[in-house]
C-alpha cells in the first residue's frame, strides 16, 4: 500500500514542480521588464525649426564705369580698394571731362591701365556701395517650399560668432535655375563687405511652449503613459526635435501625464 501511494502521488508532484517553474519564470520576466522601464514627465519649452544655408553678402548699388566709344585711358584717379565719395573723379578718357562716382562706395575692380585702349561699352572700373547690403542664399526645391516673405532670419560671420545679426526674408524668387532668397539685415557689423559669406538660419516655425517627450517612448506611433493613476497606450503625432526628444503635435499627451520608456526602445518616428 505504501508503494502504491507513492506511485499515485508522483504526477501531482510533477505538476507542482512545473507550476513552480512557470511562476519563477513569470516573476523573473516581470522583474526584468520593470527594471527596463522608466517613467518621465513631458518637458515643456521652446522649439524652433529653421532652414540653414550659406549666404553671400551682396550690394544693391553697383556702378560700372564705361565709355560709349573707343577711348584711350588718359588718367585713372582711383585704384582697387579706394573709398570714393559721390562726385569723385574716377577715370579720364579722350573727352575733356572725367567720369565721376554716382554714389559713395568702394572701388572693387579696375580693368584697364593708363594709356590703354578701352573698346566702346567695356567696363573700365566698378564701384560697389557698402551701405546698401543684403544677404543672398540659394536653396534646393524642398527647402524653398518652407520659405515665406517676412520670416525672421539670423546670420553670423566667421570670427564674429558671438555677434548674431537679425534679418528678415525680403523676397523669394527664381533666378535662372536657382531658387533664391533675399534677406535684409537690421545692421551689419563694421567691416562687412560684398561677397563675404555668412551662416544663415531662417526660422520657419517656432513654438514657445512645445510639449516634448522622449523619442525612445514612441513605438509604432504609440506611447505608453500613466494618466490619473491608470496605465494606457495612446496614439501620438510627433516631430523629431533631436536624437533624444520629439515634439508632440496633437493633444494626445497632457502635461501631467507620465511617459513610460524602455531601455531597449524602437526608433521613434522622424
C-alpha positions in Angstrom: 0.0 0.0 0.0 2.8 2.4 0.8 4.5 1.8 -2.6 1.2 2.3 -4.4 0.5 5.6 -2.7 3.9 6.9 -3.7 3.3 5.9 -7.3 -0.1 7.7 -7.2 1.5 10.9 -5.8 4.2 11.2 -8.5 2.0 13.0 -11.1 0.9 15.6 -8.6 4.5 16.3 -7.6 5.5 16.8 -11.2 2.6 19.2 -11.8 3.6 21.2 -8.8 7.2 21.4 -10.0 6.1 22.6 -13.4 3.8 25.3 -11.9 6.6 26.4 -9.6 9.0 26.8 -12.6 6.4 28.7 -14.6 5.8 31.1 -11.7 9.5 31.7 -11.2 10.0 32.4 -14.9 7.0 34.8 -14.9 8.2 36.6 -11.8 11.7 36.9 -13.3 10.5 38.3 -16.6 8.2 40.7 -14.8 11.1 41.9 -12.7 13.4 42.3 -15.7 10.6 44.2 -17.6 10.1 46.6 -14.7 13.8 47.1 -14.4 13.9 48.1 -18.1 11.1 50.6 -17.7 11.5 54.3 -16.6 8.9 56.9 -16.1 9.4 60.5 -17.1 7.4 63.7 -17.2 6.8 65.6 -20.5 9.1 68.5 -21.0 7.8 71.9 -22.0 9.9 74.6 -23.7 10.5 76.5 -27.0 11.1 74.6 -30.2 12.5 76.3 -33.3 12.5 74.8 -36.8 14.8 76.5 -39.3 16.4 76.2 -42.7 20.1 76.6 -42.7 22.3 77.7 -45.6 25.5 79.6 -46.5 24.7 83.2 -47.6 26.7 85.7 -49.6 26.7 89.5 -48.9 25.5 91.4 -51.9 25.0 95.1 -52.7 22.1 96.9 -54.3 24.3 99.6 -55.7 26.9 98.8 -58.3 28.3 101.2 -60.9 30.3 100.1 -63.9 32.2 103.0 -65.5 32.4 102.7 -69.3 32.6 104.9 -72.4 30.3 105.0 -75.3 33.1 104.9 -77.9 36.6 103.6 -78.2 38.8 105.5 -75.8 42.4 105.7 -74.6 42.6 105.9 -70.8 44.3 109.2 -70.2 44.1 109.1 -66.4 42.9 106.8 -63.6 42.1 108.7 -60.4 41.5 105.6 -58.3 42.8 102.1 -57.5 41.1 98.9 -56.4 40.2 99.2 -52.7 39.9 103.0 -52.7 36.9 104.6 -51.0 35.2 107.3 -53.0 32.6 109.9 -52.3 29.7 110.8 -54.6 31.0 113.1 -57.4 34.7 112.0 -57.0 36.5 111.7 -60.4 37.2 108.1 -61.5 38.7 108.0 -65.0 39.5 110.4 -67.8 39.3 109.3 -71.5 39.7 111.2 -74.7 37.0 113.5 -73.6 37.6 116.7 -71.7 35.8 115.6 -68.6 36.2 112.6 -66.3 33.6 110.0 -65.3 32.6 110.6 -61.7 31.2 108.4 -58.9 27.3 108.5 -58.8 27.4 107.5 -55.1 29.8 106.8 -52.2 31.4 103.4 -52.2 34.5 101.3 -52.7 36.3 100.6 -56.0 36.1 96.8 -56.4 37.6 96.4 -59.8 39.9 98.3 -62.2 40.2 96.6 -65.6 42.5 98.9 -67.5 45.8 100.8 -67.1 46.5 104.3 -68.2 47.3 104.7 -72.0 45.4 101.5 -72.8 42.7 101.5 -75.4 39.2 100.6 -74.0 36.6 99.4 -76.5 33.2 101.1 -76.5 31.0 99.7 -73.8 33.8 97.8 -71.9 33.8 98.1 -68.1 36.7 100.3 -67.1 36.2 100.0 -63.3 33.5 99.1 -60.8 32.3 100.8 -57.7 30.2 98.9 -55.0 28.2 100.5 -52.2 29.0 99.2 -48.7 25.8 100.6 -47.2 23.1 99.0 -49.3 23.9 95.4 -48.4 21.8 92.3 -48.2 22.3 88.5 -48.0 21.6 86.2 -50.8 21.2 82.4 -50.4 20.4 79.6 -52.8 18.2 76.7 -51.7 17.0 73.4 -53.0 13.4 72.8 -54.0 12.4 71.0 -50.8 13.8 73.9 -48.6 12.4 76.8 -50.6 8.8 75.5 -50.2 9.1 76.4 -46.5 10.3 79.9 -47.0 8.0 82.9 -46.9 8.4 86.7 -47.1 8.6 88.2 -43.7 10.2 85.2 -41.9 12.9 86.1 -39.4 16.5 85.1 -40.1 19.7 85.1 -38.1 23.2 85.4 -39.6 26.8 85.0 -38.2 30.2 85.6 -39.8 33.4 83.7 -39.2 35.5 85.2 -36.4 32.3 87.1 -35.3 30.4 84.1 -33.9 29.4 85.9 -30.8 27.7 88.6 -32.8 24.3 87.5 -34.3 22.8 89.6 -37.0 19.0 89.7 -37.2 17.2 89.9 -40.5 14.0 89.3 -42.4 13.2 87.5 -45.7 12.5 90.2 -48.3 12.0 88.1 -51.4 11.8 84.5 -52.6 12.3 84.1 -56.4 13.7 82.0 -59.3 16.9 83.3 -60.9 18.0 81.1 -63.9 17.8 77.6 -62.5 18.3 78.6 -58.8 15.8 79.2 -56.0 17.0 82.5 -54.4 16.2 84.1 -51.0 17.0 87.7 -50.3 17.5 88.7 -46.7 17.6 92.2 -45.3 19.8 92.7 -42.2 18.9 95.1 -39.4 22.6 96.2 -39.2 25.8 94.6 -40.5 28.9 94.6 -38.3 31.6 97.1 -39.2 33.9 95.8 -41.9 31.5 93.6 -43.7 31.9 93.8 -47.4 30.2 92.5 -50.5 31.0 88.8 -51.4 31.7 87.9 -47.8 29.9 84.7 -46.7 27.9 84.0 -43.6 26.0 81.2 -41.9 22.3 81.8 -42.2 19.3 80.4 -40.4 15.7 81.2 -41.5 13.1 80.4 -38.8 10.1 78.7 -40.5 8.3 77.6 -37.3 8.5 78.4 -33.6 6.6 77.0 -30.7 7.3 78.8 -27.5 5.6 76.3 -25.3 6.1 72.9 -27.0 5.4 69.7 -25.2 8.2 67.2 -25.7 8.6 63.5 -24.8 11.5 61.0 -25.1 11.8 59.8 -28.7 12.5 56.3 -27.3 9.0 56.2 -25.8 7.4 56.2 -29.2 6.7 52.7 -30.7 4.8 52.3 -33.9 3.2 55.7 -33.5 2.0 55.0 -29.9 3.1 55.8 -26.4 2.6 54.1 -23.1 1.5 56.6 -20.4 0.2 56.8 -16.9 -2.8 59.2 -16.6 -4.7 59.7 -13.3 -3.0 56.6 -11.9 -4.0 54.4 -14.9 -1.7 52.9 -17.4 -2.8 53.2 -21.1 -1.5 53.3 -24.6 -2.3 56.3 -26.8 -1.6 57.1 -30.5 0.6 60.2 -30.9 1.7 62.5 -33.7 5.3 63.8 -33.2 8.1 65.7 -34.9 11.7 64.8 -34.1 13.5 67.6 -32.3 16.9 65.9 -31.9 18.3 62.4 -31.3 16.5 62.2 -27.9 13.4 64.3 -27.9 10.2 64.6 -30.0 7.7 67.4 -30.1 4.0 66.3 -29.6 1.9 67.8 -32.4 -1.5 66.8 -31.2 -3.4 66.7 -27.9 -2.7 63.0 -27.2 -0.3 63.8 -24.4 -1.1 66.1 -21.4 1.5 68.0 -19.4 0.6 66.0 -16.2 0.9 62.6 -17.9 3.8 60.3 -17.1 5.6 58.7 -20.0 6.8 55.1 -19.8 10.0 54.4 -21.7 12.1 51.3 -22.2 15.9 50.9 -22.1 15.7 49.0 -25.3 13.4 51.2 -27.4 12.4 51.0 -31.0 13.3 54.0 -33.2 10.8 56.9 -33.0 9.1 58.5 -35.8 11.1 61.1 -37.6 
